[in-house]
Amino acid sequence: MNVKPKLPKGFRDFDSKTLEKREYIIKIISDVFKSYSFQKIETPSVESIETLSGKYGDEADRLIFKILNSGNYLSDYDLNNNADYKELTRFISKKALRYDLTVPLARYISQNINNISFPFKRYQMQNVWRADKPQKGRFREFMQCDADIIGSKNLINEYELVRIYDKVFEKLNLAGTIISINSRKILTAVSSKLNVEDKFSEFVILLDKYDKIGKIKFIEELKNFNISKEDSDFLIKIIENPDIDYIKSYLSEFGISSEGFDECKYIFEKLKLTSNFCEIKFNFKLARGLDYYTGTIFEVENSKVKIGALGGGGRYDNLTSIFGNNELSGVGVSFGLDRIYYCLSELSLFKSSNELNKTLFLNFGERELNYNLKVLDVFRESGISATIYADFSKIKKQMNYANNLNYKFVVICGENEIKSKMVTLKNMITGNQITDKVEKIIKLILSEKTD
């Protein structure tokens, strides 16, 4: 029986051109992480269900990819006991693919706490899996690029992470990038004033949707929280005057205060000491990671390409407590590789890769092959990506192959070149052709790489 080749929804293959572009982004991010003295770690793709479950909220828990136990996992289970799917899942699955990199980090620290020097600055760039509905910019398998600082509550850590965001997007030349900052503590104080603490998550999620649904729809949905018109007007006034000093002063008139304001202002004051590529602003409407962020929160978007957040993060004081380490505070950020890739593609910002300078040696037959292989080895030792066409075919076919795979140069070592101990180089872009000694041809190619 023939099987039709197809991928499951939400999963992707990557060709070499796509991978070169992804690796370009990954290298920039990892180089910036290293420049801020972050240490790289890796954790397994598979974690125990016990490690992952209950850490993200009920909705996210449903998106965890479970792995069936090996063997006849139903042999001892009574399928007629009318158990719900959660009980059945616990019985037949003990492991799962990791949902993110943060919970595995908490597990890693708890297991290695005696061997780690704190503050622990780690970065991690690995795939995660979510059984989410695939859509534009959202996949079921994707790479997260995270940096976290564990074991310090000092706000200089938040400043450093914002600077990391700024430096990465500067190196990517992604103009129009906006870094928004808010605090869970400020949102908590306002929700208390409005008496919606019992519906805090729903309230701030609505707040976060304000720009999408508009003022009229927002006010209409506020009625679901039994918020009076007076309090509704109070909230709209805060939303429409986003200056942090104004909001702090306005809230103080109602007896509302929050150390979240002072924390955010500290970060902004430190950012004034540097030259920033991105627009960095306070955003009272920003809400994310409500199940574990406890302080400052961040989100990155681009004003030129509407695709959602390019990154996000925040302060979490209690995450490692799930493994018995109550005193470890952390703060971290994550980059959305796929969405950054989409933005760079839309704005034509990918730089030409050096791989475009790769070189193809034409194959003139067995007699010329030995000379070609010796020259080919010299090219590779010089740092030039090069290969030889494997089969002895018509030259036209070999040239078409070079064009199809975007080889920038073709090297010709035929009978004449062998006699003169030369090589001929053809530039496939300009059509120019030159015959010279191997060393001079290599210098020419290497100078083309730096142009």
QUIZIKA-V526714 format. One record per residue. N is the residue number from 1. PHI is phi as a letter, one per 30 degrees, with the letter a starting at -180 (999 if undefined). PSI is psi in whole degrees, 0 to 359 (* if undefined). NEAR is the number of other ideal C-beta (glycine too) atoms within 10 Angstrom. Layout:
BEGIN
((N PHI PSI NEAR) (N PHI PSI NEAR))
END
This chain:
BEGIN
((1 999 124 2) (2 d 137 4) (3 c 128 5) (4 d 124 4) (5 d 122 5) (6 a 153 6) (7 c 148 8) (8 d 150 8) (9 d 138 9) (10 i 1 17) (11 c 155 12) (12 b 150 12) (13 c 154 6) (14 b 127 10) (15 d 175 7) (16 d 324 11) (17 d 318 14) (18 d 317 13) (19 d 323 11) (20 d 320 16) (21 d 319 17) (22 d 318 16) (23 d 330 13) (24 d 315 15) (25 d 313 21) (26 e 319 17) (27 d 318 11) (28 d 313 18) (29 d 313 23) (30 d 324 18) (31 d 321 12) (32 d 316 22) (33 e 313 24) (34 d 323 12) (35 d 340 10) (36 c 17 15) (37 i 34 8) (38 d 144 21) (39 c 137 13) (40 d 136 11) (41 b 166 16) (42 b 145 11) (43 b 161 15) (44 d 155 11) (45 d 332 14) (46 c 131 15) (47 b 165 20) (48 d 149 11) (49 e 322 17) (50 d 324 12) (51 d 319 19) (52 d 322 24) (53 d 142 18) (54 i 8 13) (55 c 346 19) (56 c 357 20) (57 j 160 13) (58 d 317 8) (59 d 315 8) (60 d 326 15) (61 e 326 15) (62 d 344 12) (63 c 4 14) (64 d 129 21) (65 d 113 18) (66 d 150 17) (67 c 126 15) (68 d 143 12) (69 d 153 13) (70 d 156 8) (71 i 195 7) (72 d 78 8) (73 d 350 13) (74 c 3 13) (75 d 327 6) (76 c 17 7) (77 c 134 14) (78 d 104 9) (79 d 352 8) (80 c 14 6) (81 d 5 8) (82 h 29 7) (83 d 153 14) (84 d 171 7) (85 d 331 7) (86 d 319 11) (87 d 318 12) (88 d 319 14) (89 d 316 16) (90 d 330 14) (91 d 322 15) (92 c 355 14) (93 b 124 16) (94 c 352 15) (95 b 162 18) (96 a 157 21) (97 d 141 20) (98 d 141 24) (99 d 326 22) (100 a 190 17) (101 c 351 25) (102 d 313 24) (103 d 317 23) (104 e 328 23) (105 d 315 22) (106 d 319 23) (107 d 317 21) (108 e 314 21) (109 d 317 23) (110 d 324 16) (111 d 334 11) (112 c 21 11) (113 e 329 17) (114 d 350 5) (115 c 7 6) (116 c 136 16) (117 c 127 8) (118 c 148 13) (119 d 139 17) (120 c 115 21) (121 c 107 20) (122 b 148 21) (123 b 155 22) (124 b 134 23) (125 b 93 18) (126 b 165 16) (127 d 149 14) (128 b 165 20) (129 b 136 21) (130 b 131 22) (131 d 54 13) (132 c 167 14) (133 d 118 10) (134 d 140 14) (135 a 181 8) (136 e 120 8) (137 i 5 17) (138 b 124 16) (139 b 166 17) (140 d 340 19) (141 b 125 14) (142 a 163 19) (143 c 135 17) (144 c 144 18) (145 b 96 22) (146 c 148 23) (147 b 130 25) (148 b 150 26) (149 b 117 24) (150 c 136 25) (151 j 18 19) (152 b 135 16) (153 c 1 14) (154 d 135 13) (155 d 351 19) (156 d 336 12) (157 d 318 23) (158 d 318 25) (159 e 313 18) (160 d 320 20) (161 d 323 24) (162 d 321 25) (163 d 325 18) (164 d 313 22) (165 e 310 26) (166 d 317 22) (167 d 320 21) (168 d 312 27) (169 d 336 26) (170 d 315 17) (171 d 330 15) (172 d 351 22) (173 h 37 12) (174 c 81 21) (175 d 153 15) (176 i 7 14) (177 d 134 26) (178 b 126 16) (179 c 116 25) (180 c 141 21) (181 b 138 22) (182 b 185 27) (183 b 135 27) (184 e 327 26) (185 d 323 20) (186 d 316 28) (187 d 322 23) (188 d 318 16) (189 d 317 17) (190 d 320 23) (191 d 327 19) (192 d 318 13) (193 d 325 16) (194 c 1 19) (195 h 44 13) (196 b 26 20) (197 e 325 11) (198 d 346 10) (199 b 37 16) (200 e 310 16) (201 e 313 13) (202 d 323 14) (203 d 311 23) (204 d 333 22) (205 d 319 13) (206 d 318 20) (207 e 319 21) (208 d 336 18) (209 c 3 15) (210 e 312 18) (211 d 333 11) (212 d 318 8) (213 c 341 12) (214 i 165 11) (215 d 314 12) (216 d 311 8) (217 d 322 13) (218 d 312 20) (219 d 322 15) (220 d 317 11) (221 d 340 16) (222 d 335 21) (223 d 334 11) (224 d 346 12) (225 c 8 17) (226 h 38 11) (227 d 130 18) (228 d 164 12) (229 d 324 10) (230 d 315 8) (231 d 329 18) (232 d 315 16) (233 d 321 10) (234 e 316 19) (235 d 317 21) (236 d 323 15) (237 d 323 12) (238 d 315 17) (239 d 319 15) (240 d 359 9) (241 b 79 11) (242 d 1 14) (243 d 130 12) (244 d 323 20) (245 d 321 10) (246 d 312 12) (247 d 317 21) (248 d 315 18) (249 d 317 11) (250 d 318 15) (251 d 327 19) (252 d 333 11) (253 d 337 8) (254 c 14 11) (255 i 21 7) (256 c 126 17) (257 b 158 13) (258 a 134 20) (259 d 348 12) (260 d 326 21) (261 d 313 21) (262 d 324 13) (263 d 314 18) (264 d 318 25) (265 d 324 15) (266 d 316 16) (267 d 315 22) (268 d 323 15) (269 d 319 10) (270 d 325 16) (271 d 337 17) (272 d 342 9) (273 d 349 7) (274 b 163 12) (275 c 120 8) (276 c 135 15) (277 d 318 19) (278 d 159 20) (279 d 126 14) (280 c 122 21) (281 b 157 15) (282 d 136 20) (283 b 99 19) (284 d 334 22) (285 d 348 18) (286 d 129 23) (287 b 130 22) (288 a 157 18) (289 h 44 19) (290 d 342 17) (291 d 345 14) (292 b 343 20) (293 d 139 24) (294 b 346 19) (295 b 237 21) (296 d 141 25) (297 b 150 29) (298 b 153 29) (299 a 144 24) (300 b 132 27) (301 b 170 21) (302 b 130 23) (303 d 342 10) (304 c 334 11) (305 b 117 20) (306 d 99 9) (307 b 6 17) (308 j 195 15) (309 d 134 17) (310 c 352 28) (311 a 165 25) (312 a 167 22) (313 l 194 27) (314 l 183 26) (315 c 131 26) (316 b 120 25) (317 c 346 18) (318 b 1 14) (319 d 316 24) (320 d 351 23) (321 d 338 14) (322 d 344 16) (323 c 18 17) (324 i 12 8) (325 c 87 16) (326 d 340 11) (327 c 359 10) (328 c 109 24) (329 c 150 21) (330 b 159 27) (331 b 140 28) (332 a 167 26) (333 b 158 25) (334 b 145 22) (335 c 136 27) (336 c 95 22) (337 e 314 20) (338 d 321 17) (339 d 326 22) (340 d 317 27) (341 e 315 17) (342 d 317 18) (343 d 314 24) (344 d 324 19) (345 d 314 13) (346 d 326 13) (347 c 8 16) (348 h 50 6) (349 c 2 12) (350 d 131 15) (351 d 152 10) (352 d 130 10) (353 d 150 15) (354 d 341 15) (355 d 340 14) (356 d 345 16) (357 c 11 19) (358 d 157 18) (359 b 137 23) (360 c 125 23) (361 d 128 23) (362 d 149 22) (363 c 112 18) (364 c 2 20) (365 k 176 10) (366 d 324 8) (367 d 321 10) (368 d 348 19) (369 d 317 16) (370 d 317 10) (371 d 316 17) (372 d 317 23) (373 d 323 12) (374 d 316 11) (375 d 320 23) (376 e 318 19) (377 d 321 11) (378 d 319 15) (379 e 312 21) (380 d 319 13) (381 d 336 9) (382 d 359 15) (383 j 16 11) (384 c 131 20) (385 d 118 18) (386 b 152 20) (387 a 170 14) (388 c 142 17) (389 d 125 19) (390 d 322 7) (391 c 150 8) (392 d 99 13) (393 b 175 13) (394 e 142 8) (395 e 324 14) (396 d 320 8) (397 d 320 10) (398 d 321 20) (399 d 321 17) (400 d 322 12) (401 d 316 16) (402 d 318 19) (403 d 316 12) (404 d 328 8) (405 c 15 12) (406 h 36 14) (407 d 129 23) (408 d 328 22) (409 b 146 24) (410 b 132 22) (411 c 131 24) (412 c 116 19) (413 b 80 24) (414 c 198 17) (415 e 316 12) (416 d 317 11) (417 d 321 20) (418 d 317 17) (419 d 320 8) (420 c 359 12) (421 h 44 10) (422 b 177 19) (423 b 153 25) (424 c 132 18) (425 c 127 21) (426 c 124 19) (427 d 115 15) (428 d 346 16) (429 d 313 11) (430 c 338 8) (431 i 354 7) (432 d 148 9) (433 b 136 11) (434 b 143 13) (435 c 127 14) (436 a 181 15) (437 d 155 12) (438 e 315 18) (439 d 319 10) (440 d 324 13) (441 d 320 24) (442 d 316 21) (443 d 321 13) (444 d 315 14) (445 d 317 22) (446 d 326 13) (447 d 328 9) (448 d 328 16) (449 d 329 13) (450 c 357 7) (451 d * 6))
END
